[in-house]
Amino acid sequence: MHVRYPIWLRRADRPGARVFAFMFALEAITRAMLATIIPLQTYACSKMRGMSAWRLRRLASPG
């Protein structure tokens, strides 16, 4: 049985500096987006529920 693999899969066995740089950049962008979006979404939800900023800080603080 003949299986036709995607073109990009043929190059996957030869990772190099470009692959590493791309994956590093993708991971950094993902972390930056999560670090920005999650607090903003939490703040927006707290405002809809009428929660004060003080209570929100209290819930978010460790310990």
Distance bins in CASP14 RR format, pairs under 12 A and 6 or more apart:
PFRMAT RR
TARGET T0000
AUTHOR 0000-0000-0000
RMODE 2
METHOD distances of the structure
MODEL  1
3 9 0 0 0 0 0 1 0 0 0 0 0
4 10 0 0 0 0 0 1 0 0 0 0 0
5 11 0 0 0 0 0 1 0 0 0 0 0
5 12 0 0 0 0 1 0 0 0 0 0 0
5 13 0 0 0 0 0 1 0 0 0 0 0
6 12 0 0 0 0 1 0 0 0 0 0 0
8 14 0 0 0 0 0 1 0 0 0 0 0
8 15 0 0 0 0 0 1 0 0 0 0 0
8 19 0 0 0 0 0 1 0 0 0 0 0
8 22 0 0 0 0 0 1 0 0 0 0 0
11 18 0 0 0 0 0 1 0 0 0 0 0
11 19 0 0 0 0 1 0 0 0 0 0 0
12 19 0 0 0 0 1 0 0 0 0 0 0
12 23 0 0 0 0 0 1 0 0 0 0 0
13 19 0 0 0 0 0 1 0 0 0 0 0
15 21 0 0 0 0 0 1 0 0 0 0 0
15 22 0 0 0 0 1 0 0 0 0 0 0
15 23 0 0 0 0 1 0 0 0 0 0 0
16 22 0 0 0 0 1 0 0 0 0 0 0
16 23 0 0 0 0 0 1 0 0 0 0 0
16 24 0 0 0 0 0 1 0 0 0 0 0
17 23 0 0 0 0 0 1 0 0 0 0 0
17 24 0 0 0 0 0 1 0 0 0 0 0
18 24 0 0 0 0 0 1 0 0 0 0 0
18 25 0 0 0 0 0 1 0 0 0 0 0
19 25 0 0 0 0 0 1 0 0 0 0 0
19 26 0 0 0 0 0 1 0 0 0 0 0
20 26 0 0 0 0 0 1 0 0 0 0 0
20 27 0 0 0 0 0 1 0 0 0 0 0
21 27 0 0 0 0 0 1 0 0 0 0 0
21 28 0 0 0 0 0 1 0 0 0 0 0
22 28 0 0 0 0 0 1 0 0 0 0 0
22 29 0 0 0 0 0 1 0 0 0 0 0
23 29 0 0 0 0 0 1 0 0 0 0 0
23 30 0 0 0 0 0 1 0 0 0 0 0
24 30 0 0 0 0 0 1 0 0 0 0 0
24 31 0 0 0 0 0 1 0 0 0 0 0
25 31 0 0 0 0 0 1 0 0 0 0 0
25 32 0 0 0 0 0 1 0 0 0 0 0
26 32 0 0 0 0 0 1 0 0 0 0 0
26 33 0 0 0 0 0 1 0 0 0 0 0
27 33 0 0 0 0 0 1 0 0 0 0 0
27 34 0 0 0 0 0 1 0 0 0 0 0
28 34 0 0 0 0 0 1 0 0 0 0 0
28 35 0 0 0 0 0 1 0 0 0 0 0
29 35 0 0 0 0 0 1 0 0 0 0 0
29 36 0 0 0 0 0 1 0 0 0 0 0
30 36 0 0 0 0 0 1 0 0 0 0 0
30 37 0 0 0 0 0 1 0 0 0 0 0
31 37 0 0 0 0 0 1 0 0 0 0 0
31 38 0 0 0 0 0 1 0 0 0 0 0
32 38 0 0 0 0 0 1 0 0 0 0 0
33 39 0 0 0 0 0 1 0 0 0 0 0
33 40 0 0 0 0 0 1 0 0 0 0 0
33 41 0 0 0 0 0 1 0 0 0 0 0
34 40 0 0 0 0 0 1 0 0 0 0 0
34 41 0 0 0 0 0 1 0 0 0 0 0
35 41 0 0 0 0 0 1 0 0 0 0 0
36 42 0 0 0 0 0 1 0 0 0 0 0
36 43 0 0 0 0 0 1 0 0 0 0 0
37 43 0 0 0 0 0 1 0 0 0 0 0
37 44 0 0 0 0 0 1 0 0 0 0 0
38 44 0 0 0 0 0 1 0 0 0 0 0
38 45 0 0 0 0 0 1 0 0 0 0 0
38 60 0 0 0 0 0 1 0 0 0 0 0
39 45 0 0 0 0 0 1 0 0 0 0 0
39 46 0 0 0 0 0 1 0 0 0 0 0
39 56 0 0 0 0 1 0 0 0 0 0 0
39 57 0 0 0 0 0 1 0 0 0 0 0
39 60 0 0 0 0 1 0 0 0 0 0 0
40 46 0 0 0 0 0 1 0 0 0 0 0
40 47 0 0 0 0 0 1 0 0 0 0 0
41 47 0 0 0 0 0 1 0 0 0 0 0
41 48 0 0 0 0 0 1 0 0 0 0 0
42 48 0 0 0 0 0 1 0 0 0 0 0
42 49 0 0 0 0 0 1 0 0 0 0 0
42 51 0 0 0 0 1 0 0 0 0 0 0
42 53 0 0 0 0 0 1 0 0 0 0 0
42 55 0 0 0 0 0 1 0 0 0 0 0
42 56 1 0 0 1 0 0 0 0 0 0 0
42 57 0 0 0 0 0 1 0 0 0 0 0
42 59 0 0 0 0 1 0 0 0 0 0 0
42 60 1 0 0 1 0 0 0 0 0 0 0
43 49 0 0 0 0 0 1 0 0 0 0 0
43 50 0 0 0 0 0 1 0 0 0 0 0
43 51 0 0 0 0 1 0 0 0 0 0 0
43 52 0 0 0 0 0 1 0 0 0 0 0
43 53 0 0 0 0 1 0 0 0 0 0 0
43 56 1 0 0 1 0 0 0 0 0 0 0
43 57 0 0 0 0 0 1 0 0 0 0 0
43 59 0 0 0 0 0 1 0 0 0 0 0
43 60 0 0 0 0 0 1 0 0 0 0 0
44 50 0 0 0 0 0 1 0 0 0 0 0
44 51 0 0 0 0 0 1 0 0 0 0 0
44 56 0 0 0 0 0 1 0 0 0 0 0
45 51 0 0 0 0 1 0 0 0 0 0 0
45 56 0 0 0 0 1 0 0 0 0 0 0
45 59 0 0 0 0 0 1 0 0 0 0 0
46 52 0 0 0 0 1 0 0 0 0 0 0
46 53 1 0 0 1 0 0 0 0 0 0 0
46 54 0 0 0 0 0 1 0 0 0 0 0
46 55 1 0 0 1 0 0 0 0 0 0 0
46 56 1 0 1 0 0 0 0 0 0 0 0
46 57 0 0 0 0 0 1 0 0 0 0 0
46 58 0 0 0 0 0 1 0 0 0 0 0
46 59 0 0 0 0 1 0 0 0 0 0 0
46 60 0 0 0 0 1 0 0 0 0 0 0
47 53 0 0 0 0 1 0 0 0 0 0 0
47 55 0 0 0 0 0 1 0 0 0 0 0
47 56 0 0 0 0 1 0 0 0 0 0 0
49 55 0 0 0 0 0 1 0 0 0 0 0
49 56 0 0 0 0 1 0 0 0 0 0 0
49 59 0 0 0 0 0 1 0 0 0 0 0
50 56 0 0 0 0 1 0 0 0 0 0 0
51 57 0 0 0 0 0 1 0 0 0 0 0
51 58 0 0 0 0 0 1 0 0 0 0 0
51 59 0 0 0 0 1 0 0 0 0 0 0
51 60 0 0 0 0 0 1 0 0 0 0 0
52 58 0 0 0 0 1 0 0 0 0 0 0
52 59 0 0 0 0 0 1 0 0 0 0 0
53 59 0 0 0 0 0 1 0 0 0 0 0
53 60 0 0 0 0 0 1 0 0 0 0 0
54 60 0 0 0 0 0 1 0 0 0 0 0
54 61 0 0 0 0 0 1 0 0 0 0 0
55 61 0 0 0 0 0 1 0 0 0 0 0
END
